[in-house]
Amino acid sequence: MTTKRTTREYLGLFFKGVMMGAADVVPGVSGGTIAFITGIYEELINTIKGFNLGAVKVLFKQGPVAFWQHVNGTFLVVLLAGIVASIATIAGGVLFLLANYPILLWSFFFGLILASVWLVMSHIDKWDMNLISSFIIGSIVAYIITSFAPVSVEPTALMVFLSGAIAICAMILPGISGSFILLLLGMYAHILSAVKGADFQLIGLFMLGCIVGIMSFSRLLSWMFSHHRKVTLALLAGFMLGSLNKVWPWKYTLAYSINRHGEQVPLQQDNVLPWHFESITGQPAFLVWAIGLTLVGIAIVVVMERYQTAKE
């Protein structure tokens, strides 16, 4: 199952992990989208799927080296190293931009995801009613999910476990953000507080949910790609299109909540047009900059697609 790579290619894989980590910390952007853009999505799904009883048998019968190759260990470790490095370093910068320049950051991700819709759709050579229906269903489901208002719940053991299982599935699903799912479930602040406060019991329970969720969901996705590839791609493209509802740059906040620092944070928001945003909030819409960064996001996806095509 191991894919042979050069040192340069592993360095590129590390930076793909960095981009995934930076995307995952933003509620509304999926690391799975970045994985798809960079051409490692199916390898990631199949690698996760490879951790099964067969891998355990390989470990005991053939040894650690054979096991490592069987589970594509180097790929996963390098990618995870990039994700962890990102969360520990540049993710703070992304969160700073989200807090201080949200329109510009959302504009960049809007262009990134919009171009990703085209990228996924371009992998389908011939469309029929089944594929169109899958695309529409995916769009509607993602739109509805991103329109829900967050709830407030107590972090019971069952809720922490379930939130981990659900969020990790969304995290590897292009178009739906795992961090946004945690917001909807009312668990985002609880999990962040547990990480900052080193609450290892809550973190361990959450991670256990993540492991169960990702091991189950990766098998479903792998089966779908193997048996219904075009339908799956159409569904994923729909998810991405519907998720644009969440990353629309101009938002008007309808309700706030108070975080653990006593600060107001947006709880429920409506999308508005740029000129309406200026009249409602009295703040600049940064329209020219927003369009420019949207085009930058689109250009990045196009360049990555051309690079991946040239490699093949």
C-alpha positions as CSV (number, residue, x, y, z in Angstrom):
1,M,0.0,0.0,0.0
2,T,3.0,2.3,0.5
3,T,3.6,4.9,-2.2
4,K,7.2,5.5,-2.9
5,R,8.3,9.2,-2.7
6,T,11.4,11.2,-2.9
7,T,12.6,13.5,-0.1
8,R,11.3,16.4,-2.0
9,E,7.9,14.8,-2.4
10,Y,7.8,14.1,1.3
11,L,8.6,17.7,2.0
12,G,5.7,18.7,-0.3
13,L,3.5,16.2,1.6
14,F,4.5,17.9,4.9
15,F,3.4,21.3,3.6
16,K,0.1,19.8,2.4
17,G,-0.4,18.8,6.0
18,V,0.4,22.3,7.1
19,M,-2.3,23.6,4.8
20,M,-4.8,21.1,6.1
21,G,-4.0,22.1,9.7
22,A,-4.5,25.8,8.9
23,A,-7.8,25.1,7.2
24,D,-9.1,22.8,10.0
25,V,-8.9,25.5,12.7
26,V,-11.3,27.8,10.8
27,P,-14.9,26.9,11.5
28,G,-16.3,26.5,8.0
29,V,-13.3,25.2,6.1
30,S,-12.5,21.5,5.8
31,G,-9.0,20.0,5.8
32,G,-10.6,17.3,3.5
33,T,-11.0,20.0,0.9
34,I,-7.3,20.8,1.0
35,A,-6.5,17.1,0.8
36,F,-8.6,16.9,-2.4
37,I,-7.1,20.0,-3.9
38,T,-3.6,18.7,-3.3
39,G,-4.3,15.2,-4.7
40,I,-3.8,13.1,-1.6
41,Y,-7.5,12.6,-0.6
42,E,-8.0,9.0,-1.8
43,E,-4.6,7.9,-0.5
44,L,-5.4,9.4,2.9
45,I,-8.8,7.6,3.1
46,N,-7.2,4.3,2.0
47,T,-4.3,4.7,4.5
48,I,-6.7,5.3,7.4
49,K,-8.7,2.3,6.2
50,G,-5.6,0.2,6.3
51,F,-5.5,0.1,10.1
52,N,-7.5,-3.1,10.6
53,L,-7.2,-6.7,11.8
54,G,-5.2,-7.5,8.6
55,A,-2.6,-4.9,9.6
56,V,-2.4,-6.5,13.1
57,K,-1.8,-9.9,11.5
58,V,1.0,-8.5,9.3
59,L,2.6,-7.0,12.4
60,F,2.8,-10.3,14.3
61,K,3.6,-12.5,11.3
62,Q,5.9,-10.3,9.2
63,G,7.2,-7.8,11.7
64,P,7.2,-4.0,12.2
65,V,8.7,-3.1,8.9
66,A,6.1,-5.0,6.9
67,F,3.4,-3.5,9.1
68,W,4.7,0.0,8.5
69,Q,4.6,-0.5,4.7
70,H,1.2,-2.1,4.9
71,V,-0.3,0.9,6.6
72,N,1.6,3.5,4.6
73,G,3.1,4.7,7.9
74,T,5.6,7.3,6.5
75,F,2.8,9.0,4.5
76,L,0.6,9.3,7.6
77,V,3.4,10.4,9.9
78,V,4.7,13.1,7.6
79,L,1.1,14.4,6.9
80,L,0.2,14.4,10.6
81,A,3.5,16.2,11.4
82,G,2.5,19.0,9.0
83,I,-0.9,19.3,10.6
84,V,0.4,19.4,14.1
85,A,3.1,21.9,13.1
86,S,0.5,24.1,11.5
87,I,-1.8,24.0,14.6
88,A,1.2,24.8,16.8
89,T,2.4,27.7,14.7
90,I,0.6,29.4,11.8
91,A,-2.9,28.4,13.0
92,G,-2.6,31.2,15.5
93,G,-2.1,33.6,12.6
94,V,-5.1,32.2,10.8
95,L,-7.2,32.7,13.9
96,F,-5.8,36.3,14.2
97,L,-6.9,37.0,10.7
98,L,-10.3,35.5,11.4
99,A,-10.8,37.7,14.4
100,N,-9.4,41.0,12.8
101,Y,-9.8,40.6,9.0
102,P,-12.6,38.1,8.6
103,I,-13.8,39.4,5.2
104,L,-10.4,39.0,3.7
105,L,-9.8,35.5,5.1
106,W,-13.3,34.3,4.1
107,S,-12.8,35.7,0.6
108,F,-9.6,33.7,0.2
109,F,-11.3,30.5,1.3
110,F,-14.4,31.3,-0.8
111,G,-12.3,31.3,-3.9
112,L,-10.4,28.2,-2.8
113,I,-13.6,26.2,-2.3
114,L,-15.4,27.6,-5.3
115,A,-12.5,26.5,-7.6
116,S,-12.5,23.2,-5.7
117,V,-16.1,22.6,-6.9
118,W,-14.9,22.9,-10.5
119,L,-11.9,20.7,-9.7
120,V,-14.0,17.8,-8.4
121,M,-16.6,18.2,-11.2
122,S,-13.8,18.1,-13.8
123,H,-13.1,14.5,-12.7
124,I,-16.5,13.4,-14.0
125,D,-16.3,13.1,-17.8
126,K,-20.0,12.5,-18.5
127,W,-23.0,13.7,-16.3
128,D,-26.3,11.9,-16.1
129,M,-29.4,12.4,-13.9
130,N,-28.0,10.2,-11.1
131,L,-24.9,12.4,-10.9
132,I,-26.8,15.6,-11.1
133,S,-29.2,14.4,-8.4
134,S,-26.2,13.5,-6.1
135,F,-24.7,16.9,-6.7
136,I,-27.9,18.7,-5.8
137,I,-28.5,16.5,-2.7
138,G,-24.9,17.2,-1.5
139,S,-25.4,21.0,-2.1
140,I,-28.7,21.0,-0.2
141,V,-27.4,18.9,2.8
142,A,-24.3,21.1,3.2
143,Y,-26.3,24.3,2.9
144,I,-28.8,23.1,5.5
145,I,-26.0,22.0,7.9
146,T,-24.2,25.3,7.6
147,S,-27.5,27.2,8.2
148,F,-28.1,25.6,11.6
149,A,-27.7,27.8,14.7
150,P,-25.3,26.4,17.3
151,V,-26.7,24.8,20.4
152,S,-25.4,24.8,24.0
153,V,-24.9,21.4,25.7
154,E,-23.2,20.0,28.7
155,P,-20.0,18.1,28.0
156,T,-21.1,14.7,29.2
157,A,-19.0,11.7,28.5
158,L,-21.3,10.5,25.8
159,M,-21.6,13.9,24.2
160,V,-17.8,14.3,24.1
161,F,-17.3,10.9,22.5
162,L,-20.1,11.4,19.9
163,S,-18.8,14.9,19.0
164,G,-15.4,13.5,18.4
165,A,-16.8,10.7,16.1
166,I,-19.0,13.2,14.2
167,A,-16.5,16.0,13.9
168,I,-13.6,13.8,12.6
169,C,-15.9,12.5,9.9
170,A,-16.7,16.0,8.8
171,M,-13.0,16.9,9.0
172,I,-12.1,14.5,6.3
173,L,-15.2,15.2,4.2
174,P,-14.6,18.0,1.7
175,G,-16.9,20.9,2.1
176,I,-18.0,20.4,5.7
177,S,-15.7,21.6,8.5
178,G,-15.1,19.5,11.6
179,S,-14.6,22.6,13.8
180,F,-17.9,24.0,12.5
181,I,-19.7,20.7,13.4
182,L,-18.2,21.1,16.9
183,L,-19.7,24.6,17.0
184,L,-23.1,23.3,16.0
185,L,-22.9,20.7,18.7
186,G,-22.0,23.2,21.3
187,M,-18.7,21.5,22.0
188,Y,-16.1,23.8,20.3
189,A,-15.4,25.9,23.4
190,H,-15.4,22.8,25.6
191,I,-12.8,21.0,23.5
192,L,-10.6,24.1,23.2
193,S,-10.7,24.7,26.9
194,A,-9.8,21.0,27.5
195,V,-6.7,21.4,25.3
196,K,-5.6,24.6,26.9
197,G,-6.3,23.3,30.4
198,A,-4.6,19.9,29.7
199,D,-7.8,18.0,30.7
200,F,-6.5,14.7,29.5
201,Q,-9.6,12.7,30.5
202,L,-11.9,14.8,28.3
203,I,-9.3,15.0,25.5
204,G,-8.8,11.2,25.7
205,L,-12.5,10.6,25.4
206,F,-12.8,13.0,22.5
207,M,-9.8,11.3,20.7
208,L,-11.4,7.9,21.3
209,G,-14.5,9.1,19.5
210,C,-12.4,10.5,16.7
211,I,-10.7,7.1,16.3
212,V,-13.9,5.2,16.2
213,G,-15.5,7.7,13.8
214,I,-12.6,8.0,11.3
215,M,-12.0,4.2,11.2
216,S,-15.7,3.6,10.4
217,F,-16.2,6.5,8.0
218,S,-12.9,5.9,6.1
219,R,-14.2,2.4,5.2
220,L,-17.5,3.9,3.9
221,L,-15.7,6.5,1.8
222,S,-13.2,3.9,0.4
223,W,-16.1,1.6,-0.6
224,M,-17.9,4.5,-2.2
225,F,-14.9,5.5,-4.2
226,S,-14.3,1.9,-5.3
227,H,-17.9,1.1,-6.3
228,H,-19.5,4.4,-7.0
229,R,-16.7,6.8,-7.8
230,K,-18.6,9.3,-10.0
231,V,-21.6,9.5,-7.7
232,T,-19.2,10.1,-4.8
233,L,-17.4,12.8,-6.6
234,A,-20.7,14.5,-7.6
235,L,-21.8,14.3,-3.9
236,L,-18.5,15.8,-2.7
237,A,-18.7,18.6,-5.2
238,G,-22.2,19.3,-3.9
239,F,-21.0,19.4,-0.3
240,M,-18.3,21.9,-1.3
241,L,-20.8,24.1,-3.2
242,G,-23.3,24.1,-0.3
243,S,-20.6,24.9,2.2
244,L,-20.0,28.2,0.5
245,N,-22.9,29.4,2.5
246,K,-20.7,29.3,5.6
247,V,-17.6,31.0,4.0
248,W,-19.5,33.9,2.4
249,P,-17.3,36.9,3.4
250,W,-20.0,39.4,4.4
251,K,-22.0,38.4,7.5
252,Y,-24.3,40.3,9.8
253,T,-24.3,38.9,13.4
254,L,-27.8,38.3,14.8
255,A,-26.8,36.9,18.2
256,Y,-23.6,36.7,20.3
257,S,-22.4,34.5,23.0
258,I,-19.9,35.1,25.8
259,N,-16.7,32.9,25.7
260,R,-14.8,31.9,28.8
261,H,-12.7,35.1,28.7
262,G,-15.9,37.2,28.9
263,E,-15.6,38.3,25.3
264,Q,-18.5,38.5,22.8
265,V,-18.2,36.1,20.0
266,P,-20.7,35.7,17.0
267,L,-23.3,32.9,17.6
268,Q,-25.7,33.3,14.7
269,Q,-25.0,35.2,11.5
270,D,-26.8,36.0,8.2
271,N,-25.1,36.5,4.8
272,V,-25.6,39.9,3.3
273,L,-24.4,41.7,0.1
274,P,-21.3,43.9,0.4
275,W,-23.2,47.2,0.0
276,H,-25.8,46.0,2.6
277,F,-23.0,45.1,4.9
278,E,-21.6,48.6,4.8
279,S,-25.0,50.2,5.4
280,I,-25.9,47.8,8.3
281,T,-22.6,47.7,10.1
282,G,-21.0,51.0,9.1
283,Q,-17.8,49.1,8.4
284,P,-15.9,48.9,5.0
285,A,-16.7,45.9,2.8
286,F,-13.2,45.8,1.4
287,L,-14.8,44.7,-1.9
288,V,-11.8,45.2,-4.2
289,W,-9.5,43.3,-1.7
290,A,-12.1,40.6,-1.3
291,I,-12.4,40.0,-5.0
292,G,-8.6,40.0,-5.3
293,L,-8.2,37.4,-2.6
294,T,-11.0,35.3,-4.1
295,L,-9.1,35.2,-7.3
296,V,-5.9,34.3,-5.5
297,G,-7.8,31.3,-3.9
298,I,-9.0,30.3,-7.4
299,A,-5.6,30.7,-8.9
300,I,-4.0,28.5,-6.2
301,V,-6.4,25.6,-7.0
302,V,-5.9,26.0,-10.8
303,V,-2.1,26.0,-10.4
304,M,-2.2,22.9,-8.1
305,E,-4.4,21.1,-10.5
306,R,-2.1,21.8,-13.4
307,Y,0.9,20.6,-11.3
308,Q,-0.9,17.4,-10.4
309,T,-1.8,16.8,-14.0
310,A,1.8,17.4,-15.2
311,K,3.0,14.9,-12.6
312,E,0.7,12.2,-13.9
